[in-house]
Amino acid sequence: MILRPDVVVLAGGTIQTGVEVCIQEGRIDAIRPWTSAARAEVGLLLSAAFVNAHSHLEYYDLLGKLESMPYWPWIREVTRIKPTRSIDQVAEAATTAANLNVATGVAAIGEYSDWPVSGEAMAKAGLRGRIFQEVITLGESEQKLSQAKRSAATNASHAVPTHLSAHSTYTTSGSALALLAKTGEPNAIHAAETAFENDFYERGEGPIAELYRQFDIEIDPPGCSAIAYLDSLGALHEQTQLVHACASSDEDIDLAARHGVTIAHCPRSNLALGCPLAPIARLRRKDVKVGLGMDSAASSGPIDFFAEMRAAIEVSHLRGDPLSAEDVWTMATSEGADSIWLRRDWRIVEGANPDLVLLEPRGRSVSDIITKGSPPDVVRLIRL
């Protein structure tokens, strides 16, 4: 197969015109000047496909139902609503969300699943990636762990890699966090999404402490940040993805870099819920791989990866440590793939094997495409 678009986005977000991309046996064999005037991709842009580094397909039915709520009331309301929905309702939501991910140019996702339905939704939509089956141990921990194992087995039966994964620093017991860490399998953990986690682990204060009292769980704060707490349990390693990491100090960033963890950055969700501005540029300067995630429609809104890229740029400017358009495109593609361990070279370079996306570009720079782009610009995904 030879693709001859007007524009190709190479590694690092570099724009190249007048080249064709030759593909043989599922890999990019050559990138060279056009060898023919005959082109099926006139007017189009070719890029590595997008990777949604953190997703909750199963929440799509909550779109527009929990708006204008700060983080803590929002998470408590989500927790209340989740078990009131039928499995058919959740399965329909996951299927719709999976198809909308494809429609916005996403070829792979890191799906965070609470039900046994996302594996089938991903398989039917042709989405690559992996599922992190959430483990919550607040109350009836053995029963919840058994249920998570059953759901994981069902999701994995659709040929989607599935891993038991600690939901968050504070909804999973220390013993369960340590046990899951010892498996050495990929583990995505919601961590430092808000300052509440640090308030809890440093001083035993705030709404998380109140939640623990409701469940009669002993509070014994270790006197450190949430991320340092994970480190003390051995839960930071090269197969750990920290989701959000908004309330991360310089010391937390150093820990992430030292242990080779990856980050899933979900800027629209974080902005909507009033989370701290995540230190993404600083993490990347420490060579931490950061992927871009759309989180759930319950917090981020409509499934639109271009909107997520715009939000990543906005958050970085609000923080005063700007990311370039090329930085964000890299997070949306190759770093996103690294952040969920796709174990493929997700760049347009010779020898690589990313999935590809053809777009109708609005402009000739990556900045223009992010600023003006939307899901209808996606023409098709190409699976390698």
Secondary structure, 3 states (H helix, E strand, C coil): CEECCCEEECHHHCEEECEEEEEECCEEEEEEECCCCCCCCCCCEEEECEEEEEECHHHHHHCCCCCCCCHHHHHHHHHHHHHHCCHHHHHHHHHHHHHHHHHCCEEEEEEEECCCCHHHHHHHHCCEEEEEEEECCCCCHHHHHHHHHHHHHHHHCCCCCEEEEECECCCCCHHHHHHHHHCCCCEEEEECCCHHHHHHHHHCCCHHHHHHHHCCCCCCCCCCCHHHHHHHCCCCCCCEEEEECCCCCHHHHHHHHHHCCEEEECHHHHHHCCCCCCCHHHHHHCCCCEEECCECHHHHCCCCHHHHHHHHHHHHHHHCCCCCHHHHHHHHCHHHHHHCCCCCCCCCCCCCCCCEEEECCCCCCHHHHHHHCCHHHEEEEECC
